[in-house]
């Protein structure tokens, strides 16, 4: 995990995640995203511009 562009609260079942370097600039490549509410956490979540920071068990 590098999080070279900071960490930001966000919504999405793919989180916690890092925005991949190849993502569009408006998505903050290199930033880490996290949810403030863990009730939406799911291992099924994914996004083409992010990479999970921790594996699902």
C-alpha positions, 0 to 999 in steps of 0.5 A, spaced: 500 500 500 502 506 497 497 511 498 501 516 495 495 521 493 492 521 500 486 517 503 479 519 502 472 516 505 468 514 500 463 509 498 463 502 495 463 495 496 470 494 493 473 498 499 478 499 502 482 500 496 487 503 492 486 507 486 490 504 480 495 508 477 492 507 470 485 510 473 483 517 470 486 523 473 479 525 476 479 519 480 485 520 484 490 515 482 494 512 487 489 515 493 486 510 498 479 509 499 475 507 505 468 506 507 466 509 514 460 504 515 463 497 515 456 494 514 456 495 506 463 491 506 462 485 501 468 480 498 463 481 492 465 488 490 470 490 485 471 496 481 475 496 474 480 502 477 481 500 484 485 494 487 483 491 494 488 493 500 486 487 504 484 480 501 477 477 503 477 471 507 
